[in-house]
Structures are given as structure tokens and as C-alpha cells.
Amino acid sequence: MALVLVSGALLAGCASHNAPTISLPEPTQLGPAGMQFKASFPYKPRTNSYILSGVKQPQYGVGVLTNTTYVSGDGPPEMDVWIVTITNSVPPRRVDPFLRSYLATSHGGRIIKWFGLPAAEEFVPGCDPSGRCIGTVGNLVVLDGTTLYFVLAHDNSVTAALEEVRSFRVIK
């Protein structure tokens, strides 16, 4: 019995030393009809839309038709969400490499399910080409049929980047 009480006290002590949470703004709902999402942006996002060629990339069997970006901040803190429409569904055996192609390292990250949808995520040091590093960059890539959501969060800590990425939800 004493061992159980000591173990419980130790676990309770560990719980109080968990990584601190940050205060995120309320999630904002954005996106065109049928492709809406919610996310907690650090600043009010600005929007850009592009129409692209739709030329298929042979390694994945799909092309990109449109890209709409929601950009919030200029780094750290920064959170961006891209909504990409693709020409057709990604062939099943190419889904994982396709998702990874959007990550910072394109060969790393973790393949996951994001609320039932195929996804990949990765958290890496926020380094620029000169080698200067500030904070952490978190990426989440979610595939919903012919819509791809790419989330990038760049923040001063891995905790903040993680919480920003984890605030993302596809609206069905």
C-alpha cells in the first residue's frame, strides 16, 4: 500500500512539471466553401490565391490546380496554412511519400491520422539557409480527397509550435 501511495505522489509531482501551455487566440474559421478549416493564428492572417498549371508530377500521379495561403506573422511567431487543390486522388501507394514531400525534410516526419484523415507531421529547428536557428518549425500535412492542407508554425519553443499546429481542424 505504501508503494502505491509513493508512486502516486511521484506521478502527481511529475504532472506538475509538464511543459507549460501557451495561450492561443480563439480559432479562426477560414477557407472557401467545402475546404474550410479552423486554426489559432498568432495574428490576423492575410490571404493569397494562385491558379497553377495542374501538370501532374510523375512520382505522385497528381498535379496542383490551386493554392490559397493564409499567412500570419513573419516568423516567430508565425502560422501559415495552405489549401491546395490537386487534379485527382493520390494513388494509395503514393499517399505517404506525397504527404512527406511537403515536410521540411521530405524523408522524415511521422505518418499519422488527423481526425481520421491521412496526414504527416514533423517538428524541426527553425534554421535559415545561413545556418542561423531560431525556435522550432512544425509542419502538418493533411489530405482530404483532392484537398491538401499544409500547416506551418514557426515559434520560439517546440511547445508553442506544437500547440499552434494542434489547433488546426478541417471543417466537414
MOSUL-V987683 format. One record per pair of residues at least 12 apart in sequence whose C-alpha atoms are under 10 Angstrom apart, sorted by sequence separation. I is the first residue (numbers start at 1). GAP is how many residues later the second one is. If there is no record, write none. Layout:
[[I | GAP] [I | GAP]]
This chain:
[[26 | 12] [27 | 12] [28 | 12] [52 | 12] [53 | 12] [54 | 12] [69 | 12] [70 | 12] [99 | 12] [108 | 12] [109 | 12] [110 | 12] [124 | 12] [125 | 12] [126 | 12] [139 | 12] [140 | 12] [152 | 12] [153 | 12] [26 | 13] [27 | 13] [28 | 13] [51 | 13] [52 | 13] [53 | 13] [68 | 13] [69 | 13] [70 | 13] [108 | 13] [109 | 13] [110 | 13] [123 | 13] [124 | 13] [125 | 13] [138 | 13] [139 | 13] [140 | 13] [151 | 13] [152 | 13] [153 | 13] [25 | 14] [26 | 14] [27 | 14] [51 | 14] [52 | 14] [68 | 14] [69 | 14] [96 | 14] [97 | 14] [108 | 14] [109 | 14] [123 | 14] [124 | 14] [138 | 14] [139 | 14] [151 | 14] [24 | 15] [25 | 15] [26 | 15] [27 | 15] [30 | 15] [50 | 15] [51 | 15] [52 | 15] [67 | 15] [68 | 15] [69 | 15] [96 | 15] [108 | 15] [109 | 15] [122 | 15] [123 | 15] [124 | 15] [137 | 15] [138 | 15] [139 | 15] [151 | 15] [24 | 16] [25 | 16] [26 | 16] [28 | 16] [31 | 16] [50 | 16] [51 | 16] [66 | 16] [67 | 16] [68 | 16] [95 | 16] [96 | 16] [106 | 16] [122 | 16] [123 | 16] [137 | 16] [138 | 16] [23 | 17] [24 | 17] [25 | 17] [28 | 17] [30 | 17] [49 | 17] [50 | 17] [51 | 17] [66 | 17] [67 | 17] [68 | 17] [103 | 17] [104 | 17] [105 | 17] [121 | 17] [122 | 17] [123 | 17] [136 | 17] [137 | 17] [138 | 17] [151 | 17] [24 | 18] [25 | 18] [49 | 18] [50 | 18] [66 | 18] [67 | 18] [102 | 18] [103 | 18] [104 | 18] [105 | 18] [121 | 18] [122 | 18] [136 | 18] [137 | 18] [23 | 19] [48 | 19] [49 | 19] [50 | 19] [65 | 19] [66 | 19] [67 | 19] [99 | 19] [100 | 19] [101 | 19] [102 | 19] [103 | 19] [104 | 19] [105 | 19] [120 | 19] [121 | 19] [122 | 19] [135 | 19] [136 | 19] [137 | 19] [149 | 19] [48 | 20] [49 | 20] [64 | 20] [65 | 20] [66 | 20] [99 | 20] [100 | 20] [103 | 20] [104 | 20] [120 | 20] [121 | 20] [134 | 20] [135 | 20] [136 | 20] [137 | 20] [138 | 20] [149 | 20] [47 | 21] [48 | 21] [49 | 21] [64 | 21] [65 | 21] [66 | 21] [98 | 21] [99 | 21] [100 | 21] [103 | 21] [104 | 21] [119 | 21] [120 | 21] [121 | 21] [134 | 21] [135 | 21] [136 | 21] [137 | 21] [138 | 21] [149 | 21] [47 | 22] [48 | 22] [63 | 22] [64 | 22] [65 | 22] [96 | 22] [98 | 22] [99 | 22] [100 | 22] [104 | 22] [119 | 22] [120 | 22] [134 | 22] [135 | 22] [136 | 22] [138 | 22] [139 | 22] [140 | 22] [46 | 23] [47 | 23] [48 | 23] [63 | 23] [64 | 23] [65 | 23] [95 | 23] [96 | 23] [97 | 23] [118 | 23] [119 | 23] [120 | 23] [134 | 23] [135 | 23] [136 | 23] [137 | 23] [138 | 23] [139 | 23] [45 | 24] [46 | 24] [47 | 24] [62 | 24] [63 | 24] [64 | 24] [95 | 24] [96 | 24] [117 | 24] [118 | 24] [119 | 24] [136 | 24] [137 | 24] [138 | 24] [45 | 25] [46 | 25] [47 | 25] [62 | 25] [63 | 25] [117 | 25] [118 | 25] [119 | 25] [135 | 25] [136 | 25] [137 | 25] [138 | 25] [140 | 25] [44 | 26] [45 | 26] [46 | 26] [61 | 26] [62 | 26] [63 | 26] [114 | 26] [116 | 26] [117 | 26] [118 | 26] [135 | 26] [136 | 26] [138 | 26] [139 | 26] [140 | 26] [142 | 26] [144 | 26] [44 | 27] [45 | 27] [46 | 27] [61 | 27] [62 | 27] [63 | 27] [114 | 27] [115 | 27] [117 | 27] [118 | 27] [126 | 27] [138 | 27] [142 | 27] [43 | 28] [44 | 28] [45 | 28] [61 | 28] [62 | 28] [112 | 28] [114 | 28] [116 | 28] [117 | 28] [126 | 28] [137 | 28] [138 | 28] [140 | 28] [142 | 28] [41 | 29] [43 | 29] [44 | 29] [60 | 29] [61 | 29] [62 | 29] [111 | 29] [112 | 29] [113 | 29] [114 | 29] [119 | 29] [121 | 29] [123 | 29] [125 | 29] [126 | 29] [41 | 30] [42 | 30] [43 | 30] [56 | 30] [60 | 30] [61 | 30] [109 | 30] [110 | 30] [111 | 30] [112 | 30] [113 | 30] [119 | 30] [120 | 30] [121 | 30] [122 | 30] [123 | 30] [124 | 30] [125 | 30] [126 | 30] [41 | 31] [42 | 31] [43 | 31] [54 | 31] [55 | 31] [56 | 31] [60 | 31] [109 | 31] [119 | 31] [121 | 31] [123 | 31] [125 | 31] [126 | 31] [40 | 32] [41 | 32] [54 | 32] [55 | 32] [56 | 32] [60 | 32] [62 | 32] [125 | 32] [126 | 32] [45 | 33] [47 | 33] [49 | 33] [51 | 33] [52 | 33] [54 | 33] [60 | 33] [61 | 33] [104 | 33] [125 | 33] [42 | 34] [43 | 34] [45 | 34] [46 | 34] [47 | 34] [48 | 34] [49 | 34] [50 | 34] [51 | 34] [52 | 34] [53 | 34] [54 | 34] [60 | 34] [104 | 34] [124 | 34] [42 | 35] [43 | 35] [45 | 35] [47 | 35] [49 | 35] [59 | 35] [60 | 35] [103 | 35] [104 | 35] [123 | 35] [32 | 36] [41 | 36] [42 | 36] [43 | 36] [45 | 36] [60 | 36] [62 | 36] [103 | 36] [31 | 37] [41 | 37] [42 | 37] [60 | 37] [61 | 37] [102 | 37] [103 | 37] [124 | 37] [31 | 38] [41 | 38] [42 | 38] [59 | 38] [60 | 38] [102 | 38] [103 | 38] [123 | 38] [31 | 39] [40 | 39] [41 | 39] [59 | 39] [60 | 39] [102 | 39] [123 | 39] [30 | 40] [39 | 40] [41 | 40] [100 | 40] [101 | 40] [122 | 40] [39 | 41] [60 | 41] [99 | 41] [100 | 41] [39 | 42] [99 | 42] [123 | 42] [98 | 43] [99 | 43] [37 | 44] [99 | 44] [121 | 44] [98 | 45] [37 | 46] [36 | 47] [103 | 47] [35 | 48] [95 | 48] [102 | 48] [103 | 48] [104 | 48] [35 | 49] [99 | 49] [102 | 49] [103 | 49] [31 | 50] [35 | 50] [76 | 50] [99 | 50] [30 | 51] [31 | 51] [32 | 51] [75 | 51] [99 | 51] [31 | 52] [114 | 52] [90 | 53] [117 | 53] [89 | 54] [114 | 54] [115 | 54] [89 | 55] [90 | 55] [114 | 55] [115 | 55] [89 | 56] [90 | 56] [114 | 56] [88 | 57] [89 | 57] [76 | 58] [77 | 58] [79 | 58] [81 | 58] [85 | 58] [88 | 58] [89 | 58] [75 | 59] [76 | 59] [77 | 59] [78 | 59] [79 | 59] [80 | 59] [81 | 59] [82 | 59] [83 | 59] [84 | 59] [85 | 59] [86 | 59] [87 | 59] [88 | 59] [75 | 60] [76 | 60] [77 | 60] [79 | 60] [81 | 60] [85 | 60] [86 | 60] [87 | 60] [76 | 61] [85 | 61] [86 | 61] [75 | 62] [84 | 62] [85 | 62] [86 | 62] [84 | 63] [85 | 63] [83 | 64] [84 | 64] [85 | 64] [83 | 65] [84 | 65] [82 | 66] [83 | 66] [84 | 66] [82 | 67] [83 | 67] [81 | 68] [82 | 68] [83 | 68] [81 | 69] [82 | 69] [80 | 70] [81 | 70] [82 | 70] [80 | 71] [81 | 71] [79 | 72] [80 | 72] [81 | 72] [79 | 73] [80 | 73] [78 | 74] [79 | 74] [80 | 74] [78 | 75] [79 | 75] [77 | 76] [78 | 76] [79 | 76] [76 | 77] [77 | 77] [78 | 77] [75 | 78] [76 | 78] [77 | 78] [78 | 78] [75 | 79] [76 | 79] [77 | 79] [67 | 80] [69 | 80] [73 | 80] [74 | 80] [75 | 80] [76 | 80] [77 | 80] [65 | 81] [66 | 81] [67 | 81] [68 | 81] [69 | 81] [70 | 81] [71 | 81] [72 | 81] [73 | 81] [75 | 81] [76 | 81] [64 | 82] [67 | 82] [69 | 82] [79 | 82] [64 | 83] [77 | 83] [78 | 83] [62 | 84] [64 | 84] [76 | 84] [77 | 84] [81 | 84] [76 | 85] [79 | 85] [80 | 85] [78 | 86] [79 | 86] [77 | 87] [81 | 87] [35 | 109] [42 | 111] [35 | 112] [37 | 112] [39 | 112] [41 | 112] [34 | 113] [35 | 113] [36 | 113] [42 | 113] [35 | 114] [42 | 122] [40 | 123] [41 | 123] [40 | 124] [41 | 124] [39 | 125] [40 | 125] [39 | 126] [40 | 126] [41 | 126] [39 | 127] [40 | 127] [41 | 127] [39 | 128] [40 | 128] [38 | 129] [39 | 129] [40 | 129] [38 | 130] [39 | 130] [37 | 131] [38 | 131] [39 | 131] [37 | 132] [38 | 132] [36 | 133] [37 | 133] [38 | 133] [36 | 134] [37 | 134] [35 | 135] [36 | 135] [37 | 135] [24 | 136] [34 | 136] [35 | 136] [36 | 136] [22 | 137] [23 | 137] [27 | 137] [34 | 137] [35 | 137] [21 | 138] [22 | 138] [33 | 138] [34 | 138] [19 | 139] [20 | 139] [21 | 139] [22 | 139] [24 | 139] [25 | 139] [28 | 139] [29 | 139] [31 | 139] [19 | 140] [20 | 140] [23 | 140] [24 | 140] [27 | 140] [28 | 140] [29 | 140] [30 | 140] [31 | 140] [21 | 141] [22 | 141] [23 | 141] [26 | 141] [27 | 141] [29 | 141] [30 | 141] [21 | 142] [22 | 142] [25 | 142] [27 | 142] [29 | 142] [24 | 143]]
